[in-house]
Amino acid sequence: GYYACTDTAWYICPQTQIYFLEAGLESPVQLLCFKADCDHNDRQTCSSYLPSGAYSIFGWHNTLYYLRGSIEHTGIDLYQMDPDGQGRKLLTNLFHGVSNYSYSPYIGGGYLTVNLSEYTVNGDATTLYLISFAQPQEEPRVLFTNMDEASAGNGNLEEVSTPYVMHVSEDWVFYVVTSGPVDHRSDALYGYQIATGETKLLVEDQMQFEGDLSPVADELYWYDSFDDDCGVLRRIDLTTGDTTTVCEIPTEENMWGSMDDKFLYILGGDDAETAELVVYDFDGTELQRLSCAELGTPLG
């Protein structure tokens, strides 16, 4: 499901109820309800429930947020709530007038992106929006839209360009656009610089987005697993656009990579007893190798 974090806790939302884990990791996971007499079965009285129409939670600056579709009106409502699940309030109604849609959210750096697919007479048309948690009432910025392509396609959307978000930070939104003929689709990585409003084409038609990416200062690192026995750590200068291969990393089948702002983590393997987590720095140096069995961590 979805998760969020603050300075005091992790919040997990596998379905419609929210659980929390204290930041010290010394207490068991608990439902987000502090009422002594609550049986946690009533959506109207128990603070662990998200309201009907809400399926995800986000955390920023020790505040929780969620999106809720409403049957009473159009658009998507953005709500804020306290870390204890109380104090819920409506911040704004996004995309007023849109009533037939699906969406995928992504947050980071105090921003929310919403990839909104709206049903039109020409089929689903997708627009990528950026919303600031600090100023949620402002008109969302449009980072990408395929409305014109969808209209020109007259219902044939197989070759329409489609976006998805890879990473959001305080300074950048990185997203991929897949485009081209059905038998030769290609991916391009774009970076939207929030302060300037400028969009840069960073990498075109040479990436496989099975890994992850991380911006560090004026550089962007990303990891690709391009075959069954090798992955590659790459770096791009966000100012010049120059791309460098940092190193190749031998891997086994069913291993994948993820990154934070300091390290690359390679996790997986075919066998639960031998699966492991390997930690690299951004110079490609192996720092630590940990057994998943010893950590008590399952493969999936």
Disulfide bonds with the S-S distance in Angstrom:
none
